[in-house]
Amino acid sequence: METAEKIKWVVDPTHSEVHFKVKHLVISTVTGTFKVFSGSLETENENFTNAEIEFSLDVNSVDTNQQQRDEHLRSADFFDAEKFKEIHFTGNTYKQVEAGHYELYGDLTIKEIKKQIKLDVEFGGVIKDPWGNDKAIFNIEGKINRKDWGLNWNAALEAGGFLVSDDVWINCEVQLVKRT
């Protein structure tokens, strides 16, 4: 029996974004991005249900629009960017829950700690751009607990609660380009 030829897609970094949000001072929200990332996906079909997904973020590219906070995030208190240069995600299950909506399960590795996570995916479809490239469009959202990956630093507040919440909300807008 012949094996179907895999279709390779790569992340278009100029049309993709990786954002995160964390509660700060209990009631405020800090938003950040990772400016440098890469990813690829291989599949046998264009509904992506059997996709093999690899995605990496450059920890040093974290940007919260505040230099001192970014340096703190890169320090050993959080990402320890000197020792752990990348955050890595490997997707292993992509299943449809309703038309255009999927659940993506995979392993997220931060600081050499690997944990399975679930992400919610809205698939926008495949479209040809004006230059003849096939593009696949995805919106990806999820929530993780940062302490599961050893990102434990915090400070107690005088009025109660902590400076930084444990929950981190992830939002990615991803365009993939089909490689021929």
FIKOLZA-1660 file (N, C-alpha, C; in steps of 0.1 Angstrom, whole numbers, plus 5000, padded with zeros to 4 digits):
% residues 180
   i   px   py   pz ch aa at
   1 5008 4988 5000  A  M  N
   1 5000 5000 5000  A  M CA
   1 5009 5013 5000  A  M  C
   2 5006 5022 4991  A  E  N
   2 5014 5034 4990  A  E CA
   2 5010 5044 5001  A  E  C
   3 5019 5051 5006  A  T  N
   3 5017 5062 5016  A  T CA
   3 5015 5075 5009  A  T  C
   4 5005 5082 5013  A  A  N
   4 5002 5095 5007  A  A CA
   4 5013 5105 5009  A  A  C
   5 5016 5113 4999  A  E  N
   5 5027 5123 5000  A  E CA
   5 5023 5134 5009  A  E  C
   6 5032 5137 5018  A  K  N
   6 5029 5148 5028  A  K CA
   6 5030 5161 5022  A  K  C
   7 5021 5170 5026  A  I  N
   7 5020 5184 5022  A  I CA
   7 5027 5192 5033  A  I  C
   8 5037 5200 5030  A  K  N
   8 5044 5208 5040  A  K CA
   8 5039 5223 5039  A  K  C
   9 5037 5228 5051  A  W  N
   9 5033 5242 5053  A  W CA
   9 5043 5248 5063  A  W  C
  10 5046 5261 5061  A  V  N
  10 5055 5268 5070  A  V CA
  10 5049 5281 5075  A  V  C
  11 5052 5285 5087  A  V  N
  11 5046 5297 5092  A  V CA
  11 5052 5309 5085  A  V  C
  12 5043 5318 5081  A  D  N
  12 5046 5331 5075  A  D CA
  12 5048 5341 5086  A  D  C
  13 5060 5344 5090  A  P  N
  13 5062 5353 5102  A  P CA
  13 5057 5367 5100  A  P  C
  14 5057 5372 5088  A  T  N
  14 5053 5386 5085  A  T CA
  14 5038 5387 5086  A  T  C
  15 5030 5376 5086  A  H  N
  15 5016 5377 5087  A  H CA
  15 5010 5369 5099  A  H  C
  16 5019 5366 5109  A  S  N
  16 5015 5358 5120  A  S CA
  16 5019 5366 5133  A  S  C
  17 5012 5363 5144  A  E  N
  17 5015 5370 5157  A  E CA
  17 5013 5360 5168  A  E  C
  18 5022 5361 5178  A  V  N
  18 5021 5353 5191  A  V CA
  18 5019 5362 5202  A  V  C
  19 5008 5362 5209  A  H  N
  19 5005 5371 5220  A  H CA
  19 5002 5363 5233  A  H  C
  20 5004 5369 5244  A  F  N
  20 5000 5363 5257  A  F CA
  20 4995 5375 5266  A  F  C
  21 4987 5371 5276  A  K  N
  21 4982 5381 5286  A  K CA
  21 4983 5374 5300  A  K  C
  22 4986 5383 5309  A  V  N
  22 4987 5378 5323  A  V CA
  22 4981 5389 5332  A  V  C
  23 4974 5385 5342  A  K  N
  23 4968 5395 5352  A  K CA
  23 4980 5400 5360  A  K  C
  24 4979 5413 5362  A  H  N
  24 4990 5420 5370  A  H CA
  24 4983 5429 5381  A  H  C
  25 4988 5428 5393  A  L  N
  25 4981 5436 5404  A  L CA
  25 4967 5432 5406  A  L  C
  26 4964 5419 5403  A  V  N
  26 4951 5413 5404  A  V CA
  26 4940 5418 5394  A  V  C
  27 4940 5431 5391  A  I  N
  27 4929 5436 5383  A  I CA
  27 4933 5442 5369  A  I  C
  28 4946 5443 5367  A  S  N
  28 4952 5449 5355  A  S CA
  28 4956 5437 5346  A  S  C
  29 4958 5439 5333  A  T  N
  29 4963 5429 5324  A  T CA
  29 4976 5434 5317  A  T  C
  30 4986 5426 5316  A  V  N
  30 4998 5429 5308  A  V CA
  30 4997 5420 5296  A  V  C
  31 5000 5426 5285  A  T  N
  31 5000 5419 5272  A  T CA
  31 5014 5419 5267  A  T  C
  32 5018 5408 5261  A  G  N
  32 5031 5406 5256  A  G CA
  32 5031 5398 5243  A  G  C
  33 5042 5399 5236  A  T  N
  33 5043 5391 5223  A  T CA
  33 5057 5385 5223  A  T  C
  34 5058 5375 5214  A  F  N
  34 5071 5370 5210  A  F CA
  34 5073 5374 5196  A  F  C
  35 5084 5381 5193  A  K  N
  35 5086 5387 5180  A  K CA
  35 5093 5377 5170  A  K  C
  36 5100 5367 5175  A  V  N
  36 5107 5358 5167  A  V CA
  36 5102 5344 5170  A  V  C
  37 5097 5337 5159  A  F  N
  37 5092 5324 5161  A  F CA
  37 5092 5317 5147  A  F  C
  38 5091 5304 5147  A  S  N
  38 5091 5296 5134  A  S CA
  38 5082 5284 5137  A  S  C
  39 5077 5278 5126  A  G  N
  39 5069 5266 5127  A  G CA
  39 5067 5260 5114  A  G  C
  40 5064 5247 5114  A  S  N
  40 5060 5240 5102  A  S CA
  40 5050 5230 5106  A  S  C
  41 5043 5225 5095  A  L  N
  41 5032 5215 5097  A  L CA
  41 5033 5206 5084  A  L  C
  42 5032 5194 5087  A  E  N
  42 5031 5184 5076  A  E CA
  42 5018 5176 5077  A  E  C
  43 5011 5175 5066  A  T  N
  43 4998 5168 5066  A  T CA
  43 4996 5160 5053  A  T  C
  44 4987 5151 5053  A  E  N
  44 4983 5144 5041  A  E CA
  44 4971 5150 5034  A  E  C
  45 4964 5159 5041  A  N  N
  45 4952 5165 5035  A  N CA
  45 4951 5180 5040  A  N  C
  46 4942 5187 5034  A  E  N
  46 4940 5201 5037  A  E CA
  46 4930 5204 5048  A  E  C
  47 4925 5194 5055  A  N  N
  47 4917 5196 5067  A  N CA
  47 4926 5195 5079  A  N  C
  48 4939 5191 5077  A  F  N
  48 4949 5192 5088  A  F CA
  48 4947 5182 5099  A  F  C
  49 4937 5173 5098  A  T  N
  49 4934 5164 5110  A  T CA
  49 4945 5154 5113  A  T  C
  50 4954 5152 5104  A  N  N
  50 4965 5143 5107  A  N CA
  50 4979 5150 5107  A  N  C
  51 4978 5163 5110  A  A  N
  51 4990 5172 5109  A  A CA
  51 5000 5168 5120  A  A  C
  52 5013 5170 5115  A  E  N
  52 5024 5169 5124  A  E CA
  52 5029 5184 5126  A  E  C
  53 5029 5189 5138  A  I  N
  53 5031 5203 5140  A  I CA
  53 5043 5206 5149  A  I  C
  54 5052 5215 5144  A  E  N
  54 5063 5219 5152  A  E CA
  54 5063 5234 5152  A  E  C
  55 5065 5240 5164  A  F  N
  55 5065 5255 5166  A  F CA
  55 5075 5259 5177  A  F  C
  56 5083 5269 5174  A  S  N
  56 5093 5274 5184  A  S CA
  56 5092 5289 5185  A  S  C
  57 5095 5293 5198  A  L  N
  57 5095 5308 5201  A  L CA
  57 5109 5311 5206  A  L  C
  58 5115 5322 5202  A  D  N
  58 5128 5327 5207  A  D CA
  58 5125 5334 5220  A  D  C
  59 5129 5329 5231  A  V  N
  59 5126 5335 5244  A  V CA
  59 5131 5350 5245  A  V  C
  60 5143 5352 5239  A  N  N
  60 5149 5366 5239  A  N CA
  60 5140 5376 5231  A  N  C
  61 5131 5371 5224  A  S  N
  61 5122 5381 5216  A  S CA
  61 5110 5385 5224  A  S  C
  62 5109 5381 5236  A  V  N
  62 5097 5385 5244  A  V CA
  62 5096 5401 5245  A  V  C
  63 5084 5406 5243  A  D  N
  63 5082 5421 5243  A  D CA
  63 5069 5424 5250  A  D  C
  64 5070 5431 5261  A  T  N
  64 5058 5436 5268  A  T CA
  64 5057 5451 5267  A  T  C
  65 5065 5457 5259  A  N  N
  65 5065 5471 5257  A  N CA
  65 5071 5479 5269  A  N  C
  66 5079 5471 5277  A  Q  N
  66 5085 5477 5289  A  Q CA
  66 5098 5470 5291  A  Q  C
  67 5109 5477 5288  A  Q  N
  67 5122 5470 5288  A  Q CA
  67 5126 5463 5301  A  Q  C
  68 5124 5470 5313  A  Q  N
  68 5127 5464 5325  A  Q CA
  68 5120 5451 5328  A  Q  C
  69 5107 5451 5325  A  R  N
  69 5099 5439 5326  A  R CA
  69 5104 5428 5317  A  R  C
  70 5107 5431 5304  A  D  N
  70 5112 5421 5295  A  D CA
  70 5125 5415 5300  A  D  C
  71 5134 5423 5305  A  E  N
  71 5146 5418 5311  A  E CA
  71 5144 5409 5322  A  E  C
  72 5134 5412 5331  A  H  N
  72 5130 5403 5342  A  H CA
  72 5124 5390 5337  A  H  C
  73 5116 5390 5326  A  L  N
  73 5111 5378 5320  A  L CA
  73 5122 5369 5315  A  L  C
  74 5132 5375 5309  A  R  N
  74 5144 5367 5304  A  R CA
  74 5153 5362 5315  A  R  C
  75 5152 5367 5327  A  S  N
  75 5161 5363 5338  A  S CA
  75 5157 5349 5343  A  S  C
  76 5165 5344 5352  A  A  N
  76 5163 5331 5359  A  A CA
  76 5150 5331 5367  A  A  C
  77 5145 5342 5371  A  D  N
  77 5132 5343 5378  A  D CA
  77 5120 5337 5369  A  D  C
  78 5122 5338 5356  A  F  N
  78 5111 5334 5347  A  F CA
  78 5117 5324 5336  A  F  C
  79 5120 5329 5324  A  F  N
  79 5124 5320 5313  A  F CA
  79 5138 5315 5314  A  F  C
  80 5147 5322 5321  A  D  N
  80 5161 5319 5321  A  D CA
  80 5167 5318 5307  A  D  C
  81 5165 5328 5299  A  A  N
  81 5168 5328 5285  A  A CA
  81 5183 5325 5282  A  A  C
  82 5192 5327 5291  A  E  N
  82 5206 5324 5289  A  E CA
  82 5208 5309 5288  A  E  C
  83 5200 5301 5296  A  K  N
  83 5201 5287 5295  A  K CA
  83 5191 5280 5286  A  K  C
  84 5179 5286 5285  A  F  N
  84 5168 5280 5277  A  F CA
  84 5164 5290 5267  A  F  C
  85 5169 5289 5255  A  K  N
  85 5167 5299 5244  A  K CA
  85 5154 5298 5237  A  K  C
  86 5147 5286 5238  A  E  N
  86 5135 5285 5230  A  E CA
  86 5124 5279 5239  A  E  C
  87 5111 5282 5235  A  I  N
  87 5099 5275 5240  A  I CA
  87 5095 5267 5227  A  I  C
  88 5091 5254 5230  A  H  N
  88 5088 5246 5219  A  H CA
  88 5075 5239 5220  A  H  C
  89 5067 5238 5209  A  F  N
  89 5054 5231 5209  A  F CA
  89 5054 5221 5198  A  F  C
  90 5050 5208 5202  A  T  N
  90 5048 5198 5192  A  T CA
  90 5034 5193 5193  A  T  C
  91 5026 5195 5182  A  G  N
  91 5012 5191 5182  A  G CA
  91 5011 5177 5178  A  G  C
  92 5003 5169 5185  A  N  N
  92 5001 5155 5182  A  N CA
  92 4987 5151 5180  A  N  C
  93 4977 5159 5183  A  T  N
  93 4963 5155 5180  A  T CA
  93 4955 5168 5177  A  T  C
  94 4948 5167 5165  A  Y  N
  94 4941 5179 5160  A  Y CA
  94 4927 5173 5156  A  Y  C
  95 4917 5176 5164  A  K  N
  95 4904 5170 5161  A  K CA
  95 4893 5181 5160  A  K  C
  96 4884 5179 5151  A  Q  N
  96 4873 5188 5149  A  Q CA
  96 4862 5186 5160  A  Q  C
  97 4858 5198 5165  A  V  N
  97 4847 5198 5175  A  V CA
  97 4834 5203 5169  A  V  C
  98 4835 5211 5159  A  E  N
  98 4824 5216 5151  A  E CA
  98 4829 5223 5139  A  E  C
  99 4821 5226 5129  A  A  N
  99 4826 5232 5117  A  A CA
  99 4835 5244 5119  A  A  C
 100 4847 5243 5115  A  G  N
 100 4857 5254 5116  A  G CA
 100 4864 5255 5129  A  G  C
 101 4860 5247 5139  A  H  N
 101 4866 5247 5152  A  H CA
 101 4872 5234 5156  A  H  C
 102 4884 5235 5162  A  Y  N
 102 4892 5223 5165  A  Y CA
 102 4898 5224 5179  A  Y  C
 103 4902 5212 5184  A  E  N
 103 4910 5212 5196  A  E CA
 103 4924 5206 5192  A  E  C
 104 4934 5213 5196  A  L  N
 104 4948 5209 5193  A  L CA
 104 4955 5205 5206  A  L  C
 105 4960 5193 5207  A  Y  N
 105 4967 5188 5218  A  Y CA
 105 4981 5186 5215  A  Y  C
 106 4990 5189 5224  A  G  N
 106 5004 5188 5221  A  G CA
 106 5013 5190 5233  A  G  C
 107 5026 5189 5231  A  D  N
 107 5035 5190 5242  A  D CA
 107 5042 5204 5241  A  D  C
 108 5040 5212 5252  A  L  N
 108 5047 5225 5253  A  L CA
 108 5059 5223 5263  A  L  C
 109 5071 5227 5258  A  T  N
 109 5083 5226 5265  A  T CA
 109 5088 5240 5268  A  T  C
 110 5089 5243 5281  A  I  N
 110 5095 5255 5286  A  I CA
 110 5106 5251 5297  A  I  C
 111 5118 5256 5295  A  K  N
 111 5128 5253 5305  A  K CA
 111 5130 5238 5307  A  K  C
 112 5130 5231 5296  A  E  N
 112 5131 5216 5295  A  E CA
 112 5120 5208 5303  A  E  C
 113 5109 5215 5306  A  I  N
 113 5098 5209 5313  A  I CA
 113 5087 5207 5302  A  I  C
 114 5083 5195 5299  A  K  N
 114 5074 5192 5289  A  K CA
 114 5060 5188 5295  A  K  C
 115 5050 5195 5291  A  K  N
 115 5036 5192 5296  A  K CA
 115 5027 5192 5284  A  K  C
 116 5017 5183 5284  A  Q  N
 116 5006 5183 5274  A  Q CA
 116 4997 5195 5277  A  Q  C
 117 4993 5202 5266  A  I  N
 117 4983 5213 5267  A  I CA
 117 4972 5211 5257  A  I  C
 118 4961 5218 5258  A  K  N
 118 4950 5218 5249  A  K CA
 118 4949 5233 5244  A  K  C
 119 4948 5234 5231  A  L  N
 119 4945 5248 5225  A  L CA
 119 4933 5247 5217  A  L  C
 120 4925 5258 5217  A  D  N
 120 4913 5259 5208  A  D CA
 120 4917 5266 5195  A  D  C
 121 4913 5260 5184  A  V  N
 121 4917 5265 5171  A  V CA
 121 4905 5268 5163  A  V  C
 122 4905 5280 5157  A  E  N
 122 4895 5284 5147  A  E CA
 122 4902 5283 5133  A  E  C
 123 4898 5275 5124  A  F  N
 123 4904 5273 5111  A  F CA
 123 4897 5282 5101  A  F  C
 124 4904 5292 5096  A  G  N
 124 4898 5302 5087  A  G CA
 124 4897 5297 5072  A  G  C
 125 4904 5286 5069  A  G  N
 125 4904 5280 5056  A  G CA
 125 4917 5282 5049  A  G  C
 126 4917 5277 5036  A  V  N
 126 4928 5279 5027  A  V CA
 126 4924 5288 5016  A  V  C
 127 4933 5298 5013  A  I  N
 127 4930 5307 5003  A  I CA
 127 4943 5310 4995  A  I  C
 128 4941 5314 4982  A  K  N
 128 4953 5317 4974  A  K CA
 128 4955 5332 4975  A  K  C
 129 4967 5337 4978  A  D  N
 129 4970 5351 4979  A  D CA
 129 4973 5357 4965  A  D  C
 130 4974 5370 4964  A  P  N
 130 4976 5376 4950  A  P CA
 130 4988 5371 4943  A  P  C
 131 4998 5365 4950  A  W  N
 131 5010 5361 4943  A  W CA
 131 5010 5346 4940  A  W  C
 132 4998 5339 4942  A  G  N
 132 4997 5325 4939  A  G CA
 132 5000 5316 4949  A  G  C
 133 5003 5320 4962  A  N  N
 133 5006 5312 4973  A  N CA
 133 4994 5307 4980  A  N  C
 134 4993 5294 4983  A  D  N
 134 4983 5289 4991  A  D CA
 134 4986 5292 5006  A  D  C
 135 4976 5298 5013  A  K  N
 135 4977 5302 5027  A  K CA
 135 4966 5295 5035  A  K  C
 136 4970 5290 5046  A  A  N
 136 4960 5284 5056  A  A CA
 136 4960 5294 5068  A  A  C
 137 4948 5297 5073  A  I  N
 137 4947 5307 5083  A  I CA
 137 4941 5301 5096  A  I  C
 138 4948 5304 5108  A  F  N
 138 4944 5298 5120  A  F CA
 138 4944 5309 5131  A  F  C
 139 4934 5308 5140  A  N  N
 139 4934 5316 5153  A  N CA
 139 4935 5305 5164  A  N  C
 140 4945 5307 5173  A  I  N
 140 4947 5297 5183  A  I CA
 140 4947 5303 5196  A  I  C
 141 4939 5298 5206  A  E  N
 141 4938 5303 5219  A  E CA
 141 4939 5292 5230  A  E  C
 142 4944 5296 5241  A  G  N
 142 4945 5286 5252  A  G CA
 142 4949 5293 5265  A  G  C
 143 4949 5285 5276  A  K  N
 143 4953 5290 5289  A  K CA
 143 4962 5280 5295  A  K  C
 144 4973 5284 5301  A  I  N
 144 4982 5275 5308  A  I CA
 144 4985 5281 5322  A  I  C
 145 4990 5273 5331  A  N  N
 145 4994 5278 5344  A  N CA
 145 5009 5278 5344  A  N  C
 146 5015 5290 5345  A  R  N
 146 5029 5292 5343  A  R CA
 146 5038 5284 5353  A  R  C
 147 5032 5281 5365  A  K  N
 147 5039 5274 5375  A  K CA
 147 5042 5259 5371  A  K  C
 148 5034 5254 5362  A  D  N
 148 5036 5240 5357  A  D CA
 148 5049 5239 5350  A  D  C
 149 5055 5250 5346  A  W  N
 149 5068 5250 5339  A  W CA
 149 5079 5257 5347  A  W  C
 150 5077 5258 5360  A  G  N
 150 5087 5263 5369  A  G CA
 150 5089 5279 5368  A  G  C
 151 5079 5285 5363  A  L  N
 151 5079 5300 5362  A  L CA
 151 5072 5305 5375  A  L  C
 152 5079 5304 5386  A  N  N
 152 5072 5306 5399  A  N CA
 152 5074 5319 5406  A  N  C
 153 5082 5328 5401  A  W  N
 153 5085 5341 5407  A  W CA
 153 5072 5348 5409  A  W  C
 154 5070 5355 5421  A  N  N
 154 5059 5363 5424  A  N CA
 154 5062 5372 5436  A  N  C
 155 5053 5381 5438  A  A  N
 155 5054 5390 5450  A  A CA
 155 5040 5392 5456  A  A  C
 156 5039 5390 5469  A  A  N
 156 5026 5392 5476  A  A CA
 156 5023 5407 5476  A  A  C
 157 5010 5410 5475  A  L  N
 157 5005 5424 5476  A  L CA
 157 5000 5427 5490  A  L  C
 158 5002 5439 5494  A  E  N
 158 4998 5443 5508  A  E CA
 158 4983 5441 5510  A  E  C
 159 4975 5444 5500  A  A  N
 159 4960 5442 5501  A  A CA
 159 4955 5428 5498  A  A  C
 160 4965 5419 5496  A  G  N
 160 4961 5405 5493  A  G CA
 160 4963 5402 5479  A  G  C
 161 4965 5389 5476  A  G  N
 161 4967 5385 5462  A  G CA
 161 4982 5386 5459  A  G  C
 162 4985 5384 5446  A  F  N
 162 4999 5384 5441  A  F CA
 162 5001 5393 5430  A  F  C
 163 5013 5398 5427  A  L  N
 163 5016 5407 5417  A  L CA
 163 5013 5401 5403  A  L  C
 164 5016 5388 5401  A  V  N
 164 5014 5382 5387  A  V CA
 164 5005 5370 5389  A  V  C
 165 4995 5368 5381  A  S  N
 165 4986 5357 5382  A  S CA
 165 4994 5344 5377  A  S  C
 166 4989 5333 5381  A  D  N
 166 4995 5320 5376  A  D CA
 166 4990 5317 5362  A  D  C
 167 4978 5321 5358  A  D  N
 167 4973 5318 5345  A  D CA
 167 4978 5328 5334  A  D  C
 168 4982 5322 5323  A  V  N
 168 4986 5329 5311  A  V CA
 168 4977 5325 5300  A  V  C
 169 4971 5335 5294  A  W  N
 169 4963 5333 5282  A  W CA
 169 4971 5335 5269  A  W  C
 170 4970 5326 5260  A  I  N
 170 4977 5326 5248  A  I CA
 170 4968 5329 5236  A  I  C
 171 4972 5337 5227  A  N  N
 171 4965 5340 5215  A  N CA
 171 4974 5341 5203  A  N  C
 172 4972 5333 5193  A  C  N
 172 4981 5333 5181  A  C CA
 172 4973 5335 5169  A  C  C
 173 4977 5344 5160  A  E  N
 173 4971 5345 5146  A  E CA
 173 4982 5339 5137  A  E  C
 174 4979 5328 5130  A  V  N
 174 4990 5322 5123  A  V CA
 174 4985 5320 5108  A  V  C
 175 4994 5324 5099  A  Q  N
 175 4992 5321 5085  A  Q CA
 175 5003 5311 5081  A  Q  C
 176 4999 5300 5074  A  L  N
 176 5009 5291 5069  A  L CA
 176 5009 5292 5054  A  L  C
 177 5021 5290 5049  A  V  N
 177 5023 5290 5034  A  V CA
 177 5026 5276 5030  A  V  C
 178 5019 5271 5020  A  K  N
 178 5021 5258 5014  A  K CA
 178 5034 5258 5006  A  K  C
 179 5042 5248 5009  A  R  N
 179 5055 5246 5001  A  R CA
 179 5053 5235 4991  A  R  C
 180 5058 5237 4979  A  T  N
 180 5056 5227 4969  A  T CA
 180 5069 5220 4966  A  T  C
% end
